[in-house]
Amino acid sequence: MTPGRLRALRRPFVVGVVYDDDVRAAAETVRRGTRDGADAFELNLPRLGCPDAEALATVVEATDRPVYTSCRRAPFTDVYGPSAHRPRPMAEEARMAAQLAALRYGSAGIDMELDTFDPHPAPPPGTPEMDAAVRAGGPPREVTEDPRAVRRQRDLIAEVHAAGAEVVLSCHTACALGDAEAERLGVLMAGRGGDLLKIVAAARDSEDTLALLRATVRMAARLSVPFTLMPVGAGAHRSRFVLPLLGAAWAFGQVSHGPGGFRQMPLVRELRAVFDAVGDAPSRT
């Protein structure tokens, strides 16, 4: 594995999200996504039932593009529809250990939430619980500044780096973010030491979407760390095409709209067509 493969991708790049619950199906999704133009893949381990090393290698070896993992808390991945593997609670250490183990079999990195080791989870996107959280307002979810948790996060990041891999530091806020607030969160995440930053915020209306557009431009000028801002809610589908053209480093796509698929996420081939048609965007390196 070549270290730094995600950060080395030409921007904006496309990450195909793999949420199959069968290893053979996941490998086929990766092969199809590669043909459709995905530059990298995120593999959801709980959807696959946290498979063994041999099974993971089957998926990773289905492409020459980098594949990294996520291991969300139950029931987050229910947003992608029913799975043969029932979501089960996992201790924070176990979630991270599953991703560390995957590094030995070709994974390019891990996704670690900003509240890892001190959980303040956000409800799954598109659920009534998520809608209620957005209406209630309040500070962003999935954030901790507890010193003990932050030290453990930094130790984990160092362990991933020692393995020649990268950390996608993520935060699903379950609230709308003003442009200044989004920028402050991005600065906090960059200081935490992640290699790439992912912020998911609610977009209730056009004003929320415009705030994320402004935040993307501001963060692209200020941060040296690749980041992406992802809206959920009204207008999210179209915004996910636009934000990477204003400075976000990547967009997430799905290979097909399967049963129960998250419809706000564009298809890989749609994102590839738009990014290729626009040509060199300001965010590309």
N, C-alpha and C positions, 0 to 999 in steps of 0.2 A: 504494500500500500504506500502510495506517495503522500507524505504529510502535506496538509494544507490544500487538499484538493478542492474543497468547497470555496474557500476564499480565492482560489486561483481561477475560478470560472469567470468567463466574460459576462459582464452585467448589462442589462438585467437577465438573470437566468431563470429557468423554469424547473421547479421541483415537483415531480410527480408523487402524489400521496398514495401509498399502497395500503389498503385496508381490507384486503381479502382475509378470509379465515381458514384458508387452505394453502399449504406451501406451494403446491403445483400451480394453483391459480395465481398466487402472488408472483411466482417466477414468470408466468405468462403475461401478467400485467406489466411487469418490468420490461419484458421484451417488447410488448406493444408500445409502452410509453417511450422506449428508446427510439422506436421507428417513428413515433409521432413528434419527436423532438425534445423530450425531457433532457435536461442537463444533469440532473441528480434525482435521487429518490429518498423519500422518508418512509421507513418501514415501521408500522405500528405493531409492536411486539404483543400486546395483550390480544389484539384481534386474531393473531396467529396462535394464541395459547402459549406464548413464550416458548417457541420451539427449541429443540436441541441444536448443537453446533452444526451437525451435518445438514439439517434442514435449513438453517440460516445461510450456510454456504451455498446451497442450491439457489437461493434467491439472489444473493450478492453476485454470484458468478453468471447470472443471466444477462448481465450488461457490463459494458466497459465504463459506465458512468458511476460516480461515487454514490454509494448507498449508506445512509446513516439511519439511526433508530430513534424512536420515541417510545416511552413507556408511561402513558397517561394513567392517572388515577381512575378507578371505576367511579361512575359509569360514563366517563367523558366520551369514549369512543362509540357510545350508543348512537351518537349523531349520524354515524354512517349506516345505521340499520342493524337488523338482527345479526347475531354471530353465533356460530356453532360453539364458541367458547364463551361461557358465561363470565361476565366481568366479575372479578373477585378483588376484594381489598388487598393491597400489598403494602408492607412497611416501606418507608422511604428508602431505607438501605437496600431492600430487595429490588425495588424498581431500578435503582441506579446500578446495582450489581448485575442485573440482567443485561443492561446496556454495555457495561464494561466487558462482560464476557463476550459480547458480540464483536468487540474490537479485534479479538484474537482470530476471528473468522472472516475478516474482510470489511467490516463496517468502517466507514470513514469518520464517524463521530457519534455524538449523543445529543439529545435534546434534554435540557435541564430547566425546569421552571424556576423562576426567580424566588419562589417560596419553598424550594426543596429543603427538607429537614426542619421546616417550621410551617406546615401547610395552612394556607388560607385559600382553599380552592374556589375557583369560579364554577358556576353551573355550566353544563354543556351548552354550546351555542344552539339556538333555534328551539330551546325548550321553554315551557312556561316559567320555570324557575329562573332562567336567564332573563326573560322579559321582566319578571318581577324585580330582579336585582338591578336592572338598568333603570326602571322607574324609580326605585328607591334612591338611586344615586349613591354618593359616598365615595371613599377613596378606592383606588384600583385594588382588585383582588390579586392573588398570586404574587404578593410582594412581601418580603421580610427584610428587616434590617437588624434582626436579632444577632448579636455578635457571635454567639456559638454556632448558629446556623450558617452565617456568612463564612466563618472559618472553615466549616466542613465543606461548603461549596467551593471555596478556593482550593482546598486540598484535593477535591474531586477533579477540578479543572486541571490541576497540576498532574494528576494521575493520567488523565486523558491525553494531555500533551506529551507525557513521557512515553505513551504508546504510539506517538506520531499521528494522533487524530485531533479532531476539533470539537468544540462545544457550541451548540446553538442554544443561547440563553433566551428563554421564552417567558412571556407574561400575557395571560388571558385576563384582561382587566375587568370584564363584566360591567363596564361603564363607558360613557362617552368621555373623550379626552379633548380638552382645548389644545391648541397648537403649542402653547408654552408648557402646559402640563405634560404633553406627549414628549416634548424635547427634554424636560427634566427627567422623565422616566428613562429615556434613552441614555442620558448622561450617567444616571445611576447604574444602569445595566452595563455600560461600557466600562465603568470603573470597577465593576465586579469581576471582569476578566474574561467574559465570553468572547469567542472568535467571531460569532455572528449573532445578531440580535433580532428577535421576533416579538412584536407587540400587536396584540389583537384588541381592538376597541369597538364599542358599539357605535353604529351610525344610524340614529333614529330618523334623520331627515337630511336635507341638503346642507344645512348649516353644520351638522356634525361631520359630514363628508368633506366640506370645504376646510374645516379645521384640520382634518387629517392631511389634506392636500398641502396646506400651509406648513404643517409640521414636517412633512416629508422634505420639502424644500429647505427648511431651516436645519433639519437634522443632517441632510446631505452636505450642507456647508460646514457644519460644526464637527460631526463625528468622523473619525478615521476608521471606525469599525463598520463593516457591512451590516445593514439593517433592513427590515421590512416592516411596514405598517399594514395591518390587515383589518378592514372593516367587516363587521357582521351586522346584518339588519337591512333596512330599506336602501336600495341602491348599491349594495355591497358588490354584487356581481360585476357591474360596469367599473366600479372604482378599482377593482383588483387588476384590471387591464391598465389603468391610468397611472396609479401610484409608482410602479416601477419605471415609468417613463419620465418621472419627475425627480428620481433620486433613490427610491427603494431598490435594493440590490436584487431582489428576486420576487417571484410570485409562485403560489402553490396551485397546482392543477390536478384534476383526476383524469384517468385514462378513459373512463366511460361513466355515464350516470347509471350506476347499478341500482338495484332495489334499495330504497331508503337512502341513497347517496345524498351528500350535503350539496344541495342545489346552488348555493351561493358561490361554490367553488367552480371556476371555469374548467373547461377541458384543456388538457395539455396541448392538443393540436390547435385549439383556438388561441391560446397564449402565444404559441410558437409563431403562428401566422401573423399576429399583430406585431410582435416584437421584430420579426424579420421584415415586415412591410414598412415599419417606421424607420428601420435602419439604425445607425448609431445614435442612441439616446444620450443625453447629458450624463447619465449615471454609469455608462459603460466604461470599462477600463481596458 
